């Protein structure tokens, strides 16, 4: 498959955003004031408060749990939203695009409320009516639909916009023991072992070096590094393509050793 056409490079930098090497997943990265947010349009907070979103994400999490998947609920939604916003903010994208990326990332797994198979495409359609009802402009809805529909490597997903690229990286970076639901370590499958082995996960962005890095701390007594690559290599390859769409390189660092 040929590489997707890259988006035009951003214009001259006039954002005055300093180079950032900051942890994500600890607190929400603020990119706007409340007044600015209301003036620009609906926000992630509005989406989170919608009863349909609350029920669909919780139900999707219950249903993925019933078929043996790791956590796909509000925790993962919030972590992905924080990560997507952080990535674009760190690279100097405008405030509204950062907010749209956070919304798309928050909703990206909602399609699991219907079925796991093709959940990305299903989720885009489920999200469309909700986002339009909440007053998002049609162009923003289209961007978020594309980001949601293209986040999954097993379903042919590819970065199709800056928002899409940020959602992909944020989603694939959320590997952590807190996502494991199986209470019995003796019955862990490889996905449980790999996630449980990761004791710390953070995204770092260097705008100056045009580098997006996923840093992991892995307990190799729980799972060897090779098992991580066995199940997550396709995710890392998609993350690299997403970083390239954002005109950056992608690095994977495990236990202070760069592996990609």
C-alpha positions as CSV (number, residue, x, y, z in Angstrom):
1,X,0.0,0.0,0.0
2,X,1.4,3.4,-0.9
3,X,1.9,6.0,1.7
4,X,-1.0,8.3,2.3
5,X,-0.4,11.9,0.9
6,X,0.9,14.1,3.7
7,X,-0.9,17.2,4.6
8,X,0.7,20.6,3.7
9,X,3.2,21.8,6.2
10,X,2.0,24.4,8.7
11,X,2.8,28.0,7.9
12,X,5.5,30.0,9.8
13,X,5.4,29.5,13.5
14,X,3.7,32.4,15.2
15,X,2.3,30.5,18.2
16,X,5.2,31.2,20.6
17,X,4.7,27.8,22.2
18,X,8.0,26.7,23.8
19,X,9.4,23.3,23.1
20,X,7.8,20.8,25.4
21,X,9.0,17.5,27.0
22,X,6.2,17.1,29.4
23,X,4.5,14.1,30.9
24,X,0.9,13.4,29.8
25,X,-1.8,11.3,31.6
26,X,-1.2,13.1,34.9
27,X,-3.4,16.2,34.4
28,X,-5.4,17.7,31.5
29,X,-3.3,20.0,29.3
30,X,-5.0,23.3,29.3
31,X,-5.1,25.0,25.9
32,X,-8.0,27.5,26.4
33,X,-9.8,29.6,29.0
34,X,-13.5,28.9,29.7
35,X,-14.5,32.1,28.0
36,X,-12.5,31.2,24.9
37,X,-13.9,27.7,24.8
38,X,-17.5,29.0,24.9
39,X,-16.8,31.5,22.1
40,X,-15.2,28.9,19.8
41,X,-17.9,26.3,20.0
42,X,-18.9,23.1,22.0
43,X,-16.2,21.6,24.1
44,X,-15.1,18.2,25.5
45,X,-16.9,19.1,28.7
46,X,-20.2,19.4,26.9
47,X,-19.6,16.0,25.2
48,X,-18.7,14.3,28.5
49,X,-22.0,15.6,30.1
50,X,-24.2,14.2,27.3
51,X,-26.2,11.3,28.7
52,X,-25.9,9.3,25.5
53,X,-22.1,9.5,25.6
54,X,-22.0,8.4,29.2
55,X,-24.2,5.4,28.7
56,X,-22.6,4.3,25.4
57,X,-19.0,4.5,26.7
58,X,-19.9,2.6,29.9
59,X,-21.9,0.0,28.0
60,X,-19.1,-0.3,25.4
61,X,-16.6,-1.0,28.2
62,X,-18.9,-3.6,29.8
63,X,-19.3,-5.4,26.4
64,X,-15.6,-5.4,25.6
65,X,-15.0,-6.8,29.1
66,X,-17.5,-9.5,28.5
67,X,-15.4,-10.8,25.5
68,X,-12.1,-10.6,27.3
69,X,-10.7,-7.2,26.3
70,X,-8.8,-4.7,28.6
71,X,-10.5,-1.6,29.9
72,X,-12.1,0.6,27.2
73,X,-14.2,2.9,29.3
74,X,-14.0,6.4,30.7
75,X,-10.4,6.0,32.0
76,X,-9.1,5.1,28.5
77,X,-11.3,7.8,26.9
78,X,-10.0,10.5,29.3
79,X,-6.4,9.4,28.9
80,X,-6.7,9.4,25.1
81,X,-8.3,12.8,25.1
82,X,-5.6,14.3,27.3
83,X,-2.9,12.8,25.0
84,X,-4.4,13.9,21.7
85,X,-4.8,17.5,23.0
86,X,-1.3,17.5,24.5
87,X,0.3,16.3,21.2
88,X,-1.2,19.0,19.0
89,X,-0.8,21.8,21.6
90,X,2.9,20.8,22.0
91,X,3.3,21.1,18.2
92,X,1.7,24.6,18.1
93,X,-1.6,23.7,16.5
94,X,-4.5,26.2,17.1
95,X,-6.6,25.9,20.2
96,X,-9.8,24.8,18.4
97,X,-8.0,21.9,16.6
98,X,-6.6,20.7,20.0
99,X,-10.1,20.7,21.4
100,X,-11.5,18.8,18.4
101,X,-8.7,16.2,18.8
102,X,-9.6,15.8,22.5
103,X,-13.3,15.2,21.6
104,X,-12.5,12.7,18.9
105,X,-10.1,10.8,21.1
106,X,-12.7,10.7,24.0
107,X,-15.2,9.1,21.6
108,X,-12.9,6.9,19.6
109,X,-13.9,3.6,21.1
110,X,-17.7,4.3,21.6
111,X,-18.5,2.0,18.6
112,X,-17.8,-0.9,20.9
113,X,-21.4,-0.4,22.2
114,X,-22.5,-2.0,18.9
115,X,-19.8,-4.6,18.2
116,X,-16.1,-4.9,18.5
117,X,-15.7,-5.8,14.8
118,X,-15.4,-2.6,12.7
119,X,-16.0,-0.6,15.9
120,X,-14.0,2.4,14.6
121,X,-16.4,2.9,11.6
122,X,-19.4,2.2,13.7
123,X,-18.2,4.6,16.3
124,X,-17.9,7.4,13.7
125,X,-21.5,7.0,12.7
126,X,-22.7,6.8,16.3
127,X,-20.8,9.9,17.2
128,X,-22.1,11.9,14.2
129,X,-25.6,12.5,15.3
130,X,-24.5,13.2,18.9
131,X,-22.0,15.8,17.8
132,X,-24.4,17.5,15.4
133,X,-27.1,17.6,18.2
134,X,-24.6,19.3,20.5
135,X,-23.9,22.0,18.0
136,X,-20.5,21.2,16.5
137,X,-20.1,22.7,13.0
138,X,-20.4,20.2,10.2
139,X,-16.8,20.5,9.1
140,X,-15.6,19.7,12.7
141,X,-18.0,16.7,12.8
142,X,-16.5,15.5,9.5
143,X,-13.0,15.8,10.9
144,X,-13.9,13.9,14.1
145,X,-15.7,11.2,12.1
146,X,-12.6,10.6,10.0
147,X,-10.4,10.5,13.1
148,X,-12.6,8.0,14.9
149,X,-13.1,5.8,11.9
150,X,-9.3,5.6,11.2
151,X,-7.9,4.9,14.7
152,X,-7.7,1.1,14.5
153,X,-4.8,-0.7,12.8
154,X,-6.7,-3.9,12.4
155,X,-9.4,-2.2,10.5
156,X,-7.2,-0.4,8.0
157,X,-7.0,2.8,9.8
158,X,-4.5,5.5,8.6
159,X,-3.9,9.1,9.6
160,X,-6.1,11.3,7.5
161,X,-5.7,14.7,9.3
162,X,-3.7,16.2,12.1
163,X,-6.6,15.4,14.5
164,X,-6.6,11.8,13.3
165,X,-2.9,11.5,13.8
166,X,-3.1,12.8,17.3
167,X,-5.9,10.4,18.2
168,X,-3.9,7.4,16.8
169,X,-0.8,8.1,18.9
170,X,-2.8,8.9,22.0
171,X,-4.8,5.7,21.8
172,X,-1.9,3.4,21.0
173,X,0.2,4.9,23.8
174,X,-2.3,3.9,26.5
175,X,-0.7,0.7,27.7
176,X,-0.7,0.3,31.4
177,X,-1.5,-2.3,34.1
178,X,-4.5,-0.3,35.2
179,X,-6.3,-1.4,32.0
180,X,-6.1,-5.1,33.0
181,X,-9.4,-6.4,34.3
182,X,-8.5,-10.1,34.9
183,X,-8.0,-10.4,38.7
184,X,-6.1,-13.7,38.4
185,X,-2.6,-13.3,37.2
186,X,-2.3,-17.1,36.7
187,X,-4.8,-16.8,33.9
188,X,-3.4,-13.8,32.1
189,X,-3.2,-14.0,28.4
190,X,-0.5,-12.2,26.5
191,X,-2.5,-8.9,26.3
192,X,-3.0,-9.0,30.1
193,X,0.6,-9.8,30.8
194,X,2.0,-7.0,28.5
195,X,-0.4,-4.4,29.9
196,X,0.2,-5.4,33.5
197,X,3.9,-5.3,33.0
198,X,3.8,-1.6,32.1
199,X,4.1,0.3,35.3
200,X,4.5,3.8,33.7
201,X,3.6,5.2,30.3
202,X,4.1,8.7,29.0
203,X,4.1,10.7,25.8
204,X,6.8,13.3,25.3
205,X,6.9,15.8,22.4
206,X,9.8,17.9,21.3
207,X,8.7,20.5,18.9
208,X,12.2,21.7,18.3
209,X,13.5,18.2,17.4
210,X,10.2,17.2,15.7
211,X,10.0,14.1,17.8
212,X,7.2,12.3,19.5
213,X,8.3,9.7,22.0
214,X,6.4,7.0,23.9
215,X,8.3,6.1,27.1
216,X,7.4,2.9,28.9
217,X,8.6,1.4,32.2
218,X,8.2,-2.4,31.8
219,X,8.5,-5.0,34.5
220,X,10.3,-7.8,32.6
221,X,9.6,-10.3,35.3
222,X,5.9,-10.1,34.4
223,X,6.4,-10.0,30.6
224,X,9.5,-9.9,28.4
225,X,10.0,-7.0,26.0
226,X,9.6,-9.4,23.1
227,X,6.0,-10.0,24.0
228,X,5.3,-6.3,23.8
229,X,6.5,-6.3,20.2
230,X,4.6,-9.5,19.4
231,X,1.3,-7.9,20.0
232,X,2.0,-4.1,19.7
233,X,4.3,-3.8,16.7
234,X,1.5,-3.0,14.3
235,X,0.3,-0.3,16.7
236,X,3.8,1.3,16.8
237,X,4.0,1.2,13.0
238,X,0.7,3.1,12.8
239,X,1.9,5.5,15.4
240,X,5.0,6.2,13.4
241,X,2.9,6.9,10.3
242,X,0.8,9.3,12.4
243,X,3.9,11.1,13.7
244,X,5.1,11.4,10.1
245,X,1.8,13.0,9.2
246,X,2.5,15.6,11.8
247,X,6.0,16.1,10.3
248,X,7.7,14.4,13.3
249,X,9.6,11.2,13.9
250,X,8.3,8.6,16.4
251,X,10.4,6.9,19.1
252,X,9.7,4.1,21.5
253,X,11.8,4.0,24.6
254,X,11.4,1.0,27.0
255,X,13.3,1.0,30.3
256,X,15.4,3.9,29.1
257,X,16.5,2.1,25.9
258,X,15.3,3.4,22.5
259,X,14.0,0.5,20.5
260,X,12.3,2.4,17.6
